[in-house]
Structures are given as structure tokens and as C-alpha cells.
Amino acid sequence: MKKKHILAYALLAMKITALQLMLSTCFVITLFANKTEGQVDLQKKIKISFEKIEISKVIEKLQHQTDYQFVYSSKAIEADRKISFNTNTKLISLNDFLNEVFKPMKIGFTVIDSKIILYRIDLTNQNLNVPINEEDLFLPPDKIIKGKVVDEKGMPLVGASVKVTGAKSGTITDQNGEFKLSVKDKATTLEVSFTGYAVKKILLGDELIYSITLNSVSSKLDDVVVIGYGTQKKGNLTGSVSTVNADQLTIAPIASVSNALAGQLPGLVSTQSNGLPGSDNATLSIRGFGSPLMIVDGIESSTFDNIDASQIESVSILKDGEASIYGARAGNGVILITTKRGTTQKPVISVNTSTTMQGVTKMLHTASSGEMAEMQREAWINSGKPDSSAPWTAQAVANFFAGNVPGYTSTDWYNTIFRPWAPEQNHNISVRGGSDKVKYFGYFGYTDQATMIRQNGGDYKRYNVQSKVDADITKNLTLSLDMSLIYEDRLFPLRGLGIGGYSWQDLYTSLPWYPATLPDPTKLSWAGISTGSIYATTNMNLTGYTDQKTTSLTTSGSLVYKIPGIKGLKAKAFVSFYDNPSFSKNWTQPATFYTYNTSTQNYTVAGSYFTNAQLSEGYGRGKIFTENLSLNYDNTFKEDHHISVLALYESTDYDNYSFSGTRINYLTTAIQQLYAGSATSQSVTGNESQMGRLSYVGRLNYSYKNRYLLESVFRADASAKFPASSRWGYFPSVSLGWVLSKEKFMQKFTALDNLKIRGSYGKSGNDAVGNFQYLAGYALAGTSYILGNSAQPQLYTTGLANPNLTWEKISISNLGTDFSFFNRKLFGTAEVFYRLVQGIPGTLAASVPSTFGAGLPTENINSTDDRGIEISLGTSMKSGKVNYEIVGNISWSRAKWVHYDEPVYTDKNQIRLYQNTGKWIDRANGFVANGLFTSQNQINSLTYTYSDLGGNSSLRPGDVIYKDIYGNGVLDWRDQKDIGKGTTPHWNFGLNNTIRYKGFDFTALLQGSFGYSTLVNLQNFYSETEYQLRWTQQTNDPKALVPRLGGAGTNGYQSTYNYKSTEYIRLKSASFGYQIPKKVLEKVNITSARFYVAGTNILTFSSLNKYHIDPEIPAGANTLSYYPQQRSISFGLNLSL
Amino acid sequence: MKIYIYITILVVFCLGSCQKHVLDKVPLNIITDQQVWTDSTLMDAYLTQQYAYTAVFVQDATGYVDGWGPCPISGTWDFGTSEQSSGPMFMNEIADEAMGGWAYFGTSDIFKTQGIHTAGGFSEWWEYPYAIFRALNQFIQTVPTVSPSVMSPGKVKLRVAEARFIRAFNYFSMVKRYGGVPLITKVVPLNGTKDQLYPQRNTEQQIYDFVISEMDSVAPVLAATTDYGRPNMYAALALKCRAALYAGSISEFGTVQLNGLLGIPSSLSQAYYQKAYDAANSIITSGKYALYNSNSDKIQNFKNIFLVKQNSEAIFAKQHNGVDAVQAGGNAWSYDFMQCPHPQAWGAGMKDAPYLEMAEEFEHVDGTPGALDRNAVQQGLWSTDSLWANKDPRFYATIWTQNTAWKGGHVDFHNGLIDPNGNILSDPSQGYGGINAWGDQTVDGTFHTSFGVMKYLDENADNMTWLSRSSTDYLVFRYGEVLLNFAEAAFELGKTSDALKSVNQIRARAGIALLTTITRDQIRHERKVELAFEGHRYWDLRRWRIATSVLNNVSHSGIRYILDYTTRKYKIQILNNIDGANTPPIFTSNEYYFPITLTRTSANTNLVENPGY
């Protein structure tokens, strides 16, 4: 939407409403002329005559002729009296008319602020000049004060409201910013307010003339916030909506914009568990719920990480019933991304360019030869295996550590494979502007993010192109055409660098006593791993690559028609076509590996990475066609009643298809095209799927005096996922707001700028529960089984049908308050919520035993509830030339199983350990450890036996001591308990600091989490850290972080020993910029120019630092097998022409 | 106003027309129930899937992989225990045949050295077979009702009999693990009774009887089988024979527990042995099968049993063609890739490392025991020819070790090099006179026992490419086993001459001295040698109830070959406690049955847990 315009209208509306509000409180009727500006000329000549009509009618005639605005109270001037006047078509000045006709009727007049004020003059004090206060209409004032209201720069503020604190009405400043006001003697304070400025309270003294300066505040209350299918003024929001604006997203250049949201919004849980270029996005979750619905410019999208941060105007997250407007998909909250549009301004060309260096935050360093050999030998001997066949002799270990014995090499794989800094480029140029009739925005961006691999390790490239045009075709009809194209190319080594990517396994298992390269450069060096060597598998030239090219093309158009005749009624038609063709190419290049014995100079074939080249190509395409038609009505009745209604119809059509083919055996590896492969080896496959969705949406907003707010939303959703008889779902929500600070009784709290209380209740759904589950079916397995002389196809069942499966039913209640004190020296928001999710699909597999024998249909059987709090507090200050703002937020949330389908446990230990119902969903069971054994006596004196070891005979010093907490003399499953604090961060916080001084700006965003636990298993792979932190006979440290190598099989239990409480704070992003003074730039015709240095993940304070792992390490089995989180330093320039 | 009208028209049009087609969607890749049961090709494919799911056909592998995705039965990734990986080798490593060598896809060692506990986890075969039972029960119930025009009555009978064979095979695979299990022969509806949904265990005897009686019923029908790879009449008899033999020995050596859920009354042992004897006898007397004896080279002859497809000894086999290599699953298996010596693409292989004791089990050709004089062999220098001279030809066909010929070269295990000055060079980076201190047969950095498994290895297989390329068939039932079953049953029935005759047929084919008398131990020894690494040993030790002594606290050994540079002979070191002195193998009596596991007993409280868990 044309945000700037809406803002302008909103501001204007506010001004007018403020006046109306003020006047209406004293039963004053205001008549507006078409022209409201300009000086009142009392000498203006009029031609008027009438016979026995009401004074009010006379005033109407006057207004009609003069275009001036008359303000009066019908009651005061008894406007229903009938009078006559005849000038015989003679011209008469307004002044004369009023004196001649009205004065005898005891109606006085005066001109204030371009308005003609009419009042009764049969009051005690006939000189009364400014009778605006109701009581003043009839009572004499004690004194008249005058003043001038200006802004910080001394510019007069026109239309500022001036009133005595507590009074129902006051006056407004004129074109010179001046005012006159009659006040009672008892009046003590004067209140001056103006939209966009902090309310100022002036103590009244003896003086009669005041000079008042208002300070501008970004009160944000009038900011327009994007909500579902529309916008809302922040001050009028009743739901829980948090927003981030463009400038907060571009603190530091980042390729994946989700990372810029971390820590910015209360209730947004962000985890960046991966640093792979093109996939280094944060996983976002609203209040710890599941995957939120993401809507980009009105269209459902699976990601927004491929949009440049510079394209984005705002990000809103809908956290409560506000999300219900998205119905069956909205249960986990909604993230709305709005990109920039044209504005009415002269064209502004912006150029942003930056160069970034990315390096690792924390990652385990590969072990050296000495370290690994010693650990292998230690494990071998510790487990009681014969010394004579140990992998290494003690002498060999010593030789490795000596480092200068020929033949005993040690390759530092970490530094051989990775560079300390990987380059990233971000450049974009945009143009934004427009006239009254046509507005436009054009954008081109380029991102190139290379991997940390030194040799041919690939990169992620992205091109973003966007154009938007809004044109007024006729007075009432506006056409918008948008086009966005995103082209992404992910080119990486074939073994994979993502979470669980095999390259990480290759890295840590490549043996350091093998060299990276051999004296004969045509031979690849073996490093003892199944794929040869990490050196080869990360080099695309040696072993192949995977290349994925994706285009995301969104074209949309809308027509908005202001329906003539009905004020505030608009019709809109919107269509959007999203097309997502992708092409992938996987090339496997065969390689043979050799070992080389330096003593004998023998080369021996040790292994191979395939013997034949192989190429697979795949095409896929996903299409989404969305159309919606809506009617929007927005009007104000009787000044106080603002009503806005939306009715919308939406349909979405999805279609996906894919095709892929493979050939093996290539004539030459130089031609990496399918045609060059062996035709006899080829295989192809393909697939297609479709889906559809239909919705009706309604919303009603009502506000009374902007003080009492109501919003009600309703959505009906139908999805083709479900059988026709039960595919419709209905999702209502209602929310209420009360702006307390606008109440009269609150006026005495002078420190208060704004206080609102709001509450909401809404229902929504989550229909990501599988498609067509109501149909039983069979599918062909991808493989065959030989019966007779030929391979036969296989048909497997896709599971039992379940016609009753439906969406998860979610209800959420939210209570919140927004407040601001001392002219925003303190402001914030606090919320509590409770969410109930019912009908979470589960199979009865848990309660129906496996003897049933079928993949049980998923049914809506489980339920969870979430609860949480969010607090956001901020302060903004201005002190001389220093401006700063600090905003912090903290949130907590956690979910419990209300019902979990599970066996009816009868054993109390099973209930305690395995029953989920009523327990936190992310709890973890484990044993209670008590350090490590340090002597055999300790083991011998154990009063219980380790059940899984079949006794304690294999225990030795250095093994983990577990407590027999159940106390039955046997260490078994019963000795587990709920340990740790859960697997997902429950407490999340962020602190955003911005300081500006003259041309300098500094922004720092701290982000962190606590209240969760991480399973730390350093024994997945050999590493330097494992070597340093392990238990050894020499140190015999009962608290060594890694138990005895080759130790008891029980050492790997999940326990308090390895399940570590995690908390961290990181300097998520920071930037320091300098704006070149305008004076300098004017000479070269540049509007603005800013140089900056910025960084991300710059510093991390974490309880896991001592293990040398990042606190956002992905949970689960793939621990340590992932592209580490990156920290970056950028140098950049923002230029506006 | 014109536009207003247009918009109205558009709204009306869209509400009217789009609504229907937006929601009018169907899955495009799903075959419906109705389509399956009216199409004999689809019904055949449905049954074929159950063959494929029955991973235990191949040496008790328990994983199934469909492509590189999760298994459709359980929805989990089960690669490690599948045929395409370590599945078939786990049974060798849990027994006294071998230790786990290459550990990339897991080993059984943890269960061997720490025992099996209430969480279970070793060679589990419970969830899969019940899924297979349901599918087969559906098939058995539905196929007889289809129209003769869809499937001829003769074919219906045959396919149903096949389905019953697969079902019985799976029940046999379960009963030998868990003892009595719930016997489910009908499709249980989701709204079934509590007894159907939460069934109790049947007795061990009931399961064995079910397997035997099912084979009695289907064997005559399966006489019509023509496709190799589907069970024929003799496959049914072979299953009956094996099951009855197991039942006989459990009855004889085991004890009845849990009111018969475990164990079979000892009074019944003779009857079961008789059934085993009879079934074996039917196969033997049919003359359809014979011990493979086509190659005059006894070593190659024994190897060929497992390499020559559809040979005279193959009663029932799972066929492989090495074609599904890319996707895996189905008929793909990786035996060569897993077990072969170097060179191997991943620099690995040697999944199983046979113990020295297993190597010693093989007699000499003259019938003298094969055990080494451990003191003597550690003195002086030995050539491998003299060290392993005159062994049973089956030794060379079953195990590879130092200097075994392989792909035009020789397997090289030497770990250490004695230079002319008498120094032992022990580190891999060392060498002398062009000879490396280490041979190339290290896996995971060690030489393990210096033995590998030769049985089933195809010297022509491509081990340098990728997994799942093996094209050898797996013999589920072979004639050699039938003869040994016959010998054992006969012996237990007191028919020693039958037993002796059978064992001698085996020994004659192997090429070693015949026996003149026969004892139970000799039959068991012959079985261990002839059927080594075919997945029998562990189950045999259990049913004979001798695992508590043979597999408990018995340390095994390996061997180390140190090459003498000057003589090119070897100094031999015996590696004692190769499993680790702290962690010798254990086998407690409760392990004669796997645990039902806590997960399953808590999901169905009607399931009684086995004793000791």
C-alpha cells in the first residue's frame, strides 16, 4: 500500500478529529466550508436576504457564500430563533452584517484560527473574546493568556491543541502558531499537544504570554502497521502484533534476512543453526510454536530469506487472535513481509554496496596426528585389547608430537580445508518515486556468498529484481502491477555442507597422518575415509558438485475501485501468480586415492570415490495462483464512531511437478551433460501433485473516540486436503482495546503519554497435517524384487485411510498492555498468552500396539498448551546532539502435553519417565551423574550394579558414575529422571541500542537465550577439544568433560554429565556509520552518503564456549555435522542520489 | 460505473466457477484399493512387496530400505540392518564365529560384550513382521474372493500358499527370537475388540506348530511353483524341517517357563525330531537336489555353492542382480562391498573378522583337529603355506587371511616388518627396502584378527564403486543344511547310521576324511564348519542351550603376522583377548529369548515380558 499517503491522511484525520473532538464536547456544531485555509476577511462583501428563517439556516447561507468556517453553540446563541433580513440585493460586508443582524440578537463574533466563532454576548463581561470553553460561554474568564507553540527548530506549529488540563476543550494554534485562551484563575496547568510531538504540560503562573516548544517524538502510535489483508494504526491495535521496520533490518549486511529479526521482537524465537551460504537463515518460531505461516506481499511463501533486506519495508508478526484472519494455516502465528512501494517524491536512487568477510564463530578443530594417535591408542588399551596390535606404538605417538620425524606427518585438516575468512558481496540499486498519479519502485540486488572452503568449495549467488507501479487510471480507479524475480544458484561440493552434510564427517574422520597432497600431483592422497579425503570431497573439480538453480517469480496485479456514492467503500481485485521453476544438477566425478609410504616411496591404491562418473538432473516446478476479491468500507460516523469492515474472498490453486533423470558412465568427464552418459544406465522418474484452498474472510473494526477499540475477525477456509464433507473450517477471533490514557480520570497522571490495555481471543488452525489422508492407497516402491527371471515391481500401502483427519484446532488468548511515560523516556509492551492446540495429528500407534500391523492413520488425538509472557521496554532520549534509543525485550514460553496418545502406564516409573500427558513437551530424561570414578576402590564399593554392562566388571576409573536414584541396587532405566531444562530455548531476549551523534551512528543488537539444555557429545568425532578435555590416568580428573576413552558402554548415556545447561548472549549485530555532511555532498549532487563498518555474531558469551561449540548448535544426532555459524565483518556504503 | 459492473461480474463469475475447481483435487500418484483388487498384476506386486519386506530371508537382516528414503513400513531409516549394509553380518558377530571388523554400519559387539537388556535393540523382528502379517492376511482373505476372470483359481491357490509360506517364515523368525508371540492370522480392524487389539502371547509351541502345520498344508500346493525365487514344495519342507528341529532341541534342552509362553514340554522332543527327520527325508528322497560337486578343485567347488546361481543345492534363494545399486532396496545387496578384502572403494570391507578359534575349527584334510599349537607357532618364522597347510578345503573357501589369493594379487595383513637387523618396524609410515611396515588390510586403523570371510565373496564383483552392487543370490535353504538337519534329527532319534551317512556326504563333498562313528559334538562341529557365516551358529547355540557356556566369558583371539624382510616369512603373534580384556563376551541364560522390550509391554500390558528382563 501507499504507506506514506496513508500516513499523511492519517495525520490529517487526526488533526481534524482532535478539533472536532474538542468542539463537540461543548455541543458546538461546526460547519466546514470547502476551503478551510486562508485568512478570514471580515470586509468580504456578501449578498444575502431572507425571511423568517432560523439563525442556523442563516449561518449556513453565510458559510456558503464566504467559504468561511463558523463555529458556534446552537444552545448558546439560540440558533432556532427565526429572523428576517433584506438588503434588497445590495452588497454588504460580513462585518457589517454580523454587527447589524447578529449583534441585536446578542450574538457576538470573533475570528480565531481562520474560523468565525459565534457566541452569546449577554454575559457579564461583554468584552469576552475567546468563548470556547463551555463554561466560558456563560461565565467570565479570570484571565486571557496568549502564547506561541513552536517545534525544536523554532518553526511555528499550526493546529496544535492547547487546553487547560482537565478541561473538555481548548483552542488550537493559528497559522503563526499562536493562540489565545481564556482561563480560570484556579487553572494550574496548560496542556499542549500536537500529533507527532510529546504532550507538554506548562505550569501556569502570573504571566500571560507563554512561549512553548514541543519536542517531536516518534510516538509510533500513528505508525501504520501491516496486519492481515490490510493495515492498522499502531495506536488502534487490539491484537498482539510486533513489527520491525526497514532500517532495523539493515544494520549489517546479511544474506538471509531472518537473521536480522533475531532479538528484535518480543516473542520471536530465532535459532540460527547453520552457516551454509544460502541456507544460513534463522529458524523462526513465534512464541516457541511450530513453523509460522509466512506471507510475502499478500502471498503465502515458504521463505522470505531470499528477499534482500533492502527490499523490505516492514515485517509484522501476528502472535494471537490477530492471526485468525489466516484461518487454517495461522495457528503458529503469521509473519507478514511487506516490500517497498513507490511514494510521491522526486526519484531517489539508492545504492548500497558492501563487502563482508565471514569467519567461524565456534567449531571443533580437527585433531592433530599426535592427538588422534594417542587417543586411539589410549582407547585401544583402555578397553583391554592387546597392546601388540594397537593402532599406534607409544613411540609413534611421541614421533607425531615431535613433529620432525620423517614419515610422521600431521595434517591440520581444519586449516588445510578452510580459510579464516570467506568473502561475501552484497550490492543493490533501487529507484523510488512518483507523482500524484503514478508511483514506482524498482530494485536490483546481487549477493554472492562464498563458502569457507579454500579450494573450489562453491558459493551461493542471488539476483533480486523487483518492480512495482501504482497508477491512478481514473479518479476512482487505481491499478498496481508488481513483479518480483529472485534467481538463486547454490553450487556446492557433492558431499553436502548443510546440517548432517557428509562433508563434516569427512572432515573429522580424515586422518591427519595422511598428507593432503602427494609428491606425484596426478595422484590423490588417501586420508583413510570412505570417500577418500576431505581435501578431494570439498573440491568440486576433483569429486563433483551439486548445483541448484531456483527462480522465484511472483507477478501480481490489483485494481482498487473507490465506489462512488458511498463514502469509504472500496472494491479490490487482486491476482497473483507465483512460479518456482528449479533445476538441479548433481555431477559425481570418480576419483582414485593412493597412499604413499615415504620410506619405500610406494604408491598403493587405497580406495576410490566411485569408478564411473554419474550425472543426475532434475527439473521441478511449483505454481501457486492466488486471487482475491474484497470490499472494504471505512467511515466515521458522528465523529466518534469509526467503523471499518472488510469482506474478502480468496482462492489459491497449487500445482507441483518434477522430472529427473540420471545416466552413469561418461565417455569423458569433460562433458558434463546427460547426453554424454551411457544410455543403458539411464533412469528417469517424475511426479505431480495438486492442491487447492478456498476462503472467505471478514473483519470488523469499531472504535469509539479512539478510546474503546474492537476488532472481530472471521475466516472460513476449505482445503482440498480433506474430504468434501468436512473440508470447511471456521475461525473467529475477537479483540478489545481500551486506551486508558485518553480517559479524563487519567489526565492527572501527567507522566503518562499512552496507556492501553487490550485482550484477544481467537481460533485458528494448522492444516499442515498431510494431504488426502482420507483416501487409502497404494504406491509403487522405487525398487524391485526378482521372482522367476525378472525383476518384479512392488506395491506398498500408504497406510489406512482416515476420513476424519482434520486441521489442528488452536485457540489463543492474549492479554497485553502498551504504555509510554515521560514523553517516551520509558515505553513498552507487556503481554501474557495462553494457547491450546487440540487435534494434533498422531497415530494411535502409541496406544494400539504394533501387533496391529498397519501404518495407523493419523488422527487428531493429541493436544498441547503453551503459555508465555513477553515484555518489551525501551527508552529514547535526546541530549544535546546525542540521540539514543534502547529497546529491550524478553520473553518466556513453554508448552505442555495436555493429552498425548500413549499406553496407559501402570508402572509408577513408566508414568514418571515415559508418560507425556501433563508434562513439558521438550523435557528430556536422563541419568544423574556424579562425576567420574577415580579409583578402582570406588567401583568395588558400589552398592549397585550397572545393568546394561551386565555387572560392574568392565567399569574402570574414568567411567561416569551414575546414581542409583531409584535405589533398587541396579542401575537401570528406572534411575532416570527429568533432567535439564528442555531442548528448546525458553527465555529469549534482545537489546537494541542506537546512538546518533552528529553524522555518526552506532547500533548494537544483543541477543540471547537461556533456560534450555544441550546434549554435548564431543566423542562423535576426534577433535583437539576432545583431546584436551578428556579424562586420562595421569590427570584422573573426576570432572573431566570427556570420560575415559574406550570406556564403559554406559558413558554415552544422556545424563546430567553431558546434558548441559545452556545460556548465551551474543552481540548479534552492530554497525558504526558516518554520514558525510550535506555541505560536502551538495557539491557532487549526492543527497546522502554513509560509510559504515558492521558485523554479525561478533561476540558470544556462552556456557558452551568451554566445549568450543556454538550455543545455537543444532540439536540431535547430527551434532557437530553442520556448517558452523558465521561471524562477519562488513564494510559498506549507502548512497542516495 | 462500468467498472463497477465489470467487477461485479468478475466476482459472480469467480465465486461460481473457481470454487469448484480449486477444491476439486485428487492425489495424482496413488493407486486405490479398488484398483489393486481387480488387477492381477497389482495383486502380484502387492505380494512381491511382502517378499521384499521379509528382510530376514537374507541371514536375518532386519532392515528394509526402499530407495534412499525411509522404509514405508515403519517410516524410519533402517539402512544399517538391511541387506544393503551390515544386516546379514550381525549374526556372525554375535556368535563365536567372528568379531565386528569394519564398524561403519555398526557391529553386534556391544550386545555381545554387554548382553541384551530390557531395551532390546539387537536383531529385532517384531514391528516389521506384524506389518507383513497384516498385509499377508489381507491378501489371504481377499484374493480368494476375486473374480476368476481377474485371477485364475489355480493362481489364486498358489499365491495364497506363497503368502502363507512368507507368513510362516516370519513367525519362525519371531519364535526363535522371542519364544511365543501373538499369533495373528486375520486382519484386525481398527475398531476391533480389546483382545484383537491388545493380544496375548501364544505359546512357543503354538507358534512352532503353526509354522509346521502351515507348511504341511501349503507344500502340496507349492508343488506348482515354477518361478525360481518363489518357494516351492521343497522350500516349504525345508522350513518345516528347520522349524521342527528347533522345536525338538528346545523341547529337549530348554525348560518350560511362563506357562508355556517359553519352552516346549520335553516329552514332545522326539515327535518334533521325527517331523524334522521326515521333512528332510522327503527332500532327500525326492532326488531334486544334491550337494554341489561340479568342480574338481574342492576349494573352488565349495565357493561355487554360493556363487553359481540356481545350482543343485539351492532350494530357496533370494536373487540379486546388482542392478538396483543406485536406489538400493529390493534386490540390491552389498555383501561383497561389506566383506571383501582391499582394494575396496572406501578403503574398508572386512565387515566380519573371524576369530582364530573359528579358523582352528576347520580340521585338516586327514581329519585331525585344526587347532594350532599356540606356543609353537609363536616361535620362529612361518610361511603361510606351512602355517595353514593341509586344512579342510572349506577353510580356504570360507576364510581369507595373509596371502590368500585375491583378484590377481594376495591379501596382505602383515602388521610390522622385521628389517635385516632384526628391528621390528611397527608404524605404518615405516618401511624397508621397498616394503611397507604395514600391509594394506587395515580397516578402521587396525588389522583386527587378520582374518576375513571368503564365503559368498565374488571375486569378479566391483568393490571400487559403491554399495549394493553384489549380484550373488542368497541361499535361504540349501541342501547341505537339510543333510545336517537330517543328521541331527536322526542322531537325536537314535538313528546314528543315518546321521553318520549324512555327515559323511558333507565331508566327502568337502574333501576331508570321513568319519566312522558319530557323536552329537561331531554333528555340531560339522554344522559349525559347513554352515559357517551363514547365520546359523548363534541360533544353534541358543536352541542347544549351550550359549551360556560357549558365548559367556570366553575370550577369543586373533593373530598378528609380522613380515620378515629377509626370508619373507612371518613371525606369528597370538592376540589374546581380542574383544578387549575388560569386556569379554557375555551370554546370560535369559538371553535364550530376546526381551519383548519395555516399549512393547507398556504399549500392550497383555504381553508378558520374558524372564530376566
Interface residues (C-beta under 8 A of the other chain):
Chain A: Q376 W380 N382 S383 G384 K385 P386 S388 S389 P391 W392 T393 Q395 A396 N399 G407 Y408 T409 L477 L511 W513 W526 G528 I529 S530 T531 L559 Y561 I563 P564 A571 A573 F593 T595 N597 T598 S599 T600 Q601 N602 T604 V605 A606 G607 S608 Y609 F610 T611 N612 E627 L629 Y649 S651 T652 D653 T662 I664 S683 N687 E688 S689 Q690 M691 G692 R693 L694 A718 S719 A720 A724 R727 N771 F772 L775 A776 G777 Y778 A779 L780 A781 G782 T783 S784 Y785 I786 L787 G788 N789 A791 Q792 P793 Q794 L795 Y796 T797 T798 L800 L844 A846 S847 V848 P849 S850 T851 F852 G853 A854 G855 L856 P857 P903 V904 Y905 T906 D907 Q910 Y914 S947 D948 L949 G950 S953 S954 R956 D972 W973 G1046 G1049
Chain B: M1 I3 Y4 I7 L10 V11 C14 L15 C18 Q19 H21 V22 L23 D24 K25 V26 P27 L28 N29 I30 I31 T32 D33 Q35 V36 L42 D44 A45 Y46 T48 Q49 Y51 A52 D66 G67 G69 P72 I73 G75 Y104 I110 T113 Q114 G115 H117 T118 A119 W126 E127 Y130 A131 I132 F133 R134 A135 P182 I184 V188 L190 L197 Y198 P199 T226 D227 Y228 G229 R230 Q319 H320 N321 V323 D324 V326 Q327 A328 G329 G330 N331 A332 H342 P343 Q344 A345 W346 G347 A348 N415 S426 D427 P428 S429 Q430 G431 Y432 G433 G434 I435 N436 A437 D440 G445 T446 F447 D462 M464 T465 W466 G558 R560 Q573 L575 N576 N577 I578 D579 G580 A581 N582 T583 I586 T588 L598 R600 S602 A603 N604 T605 L607
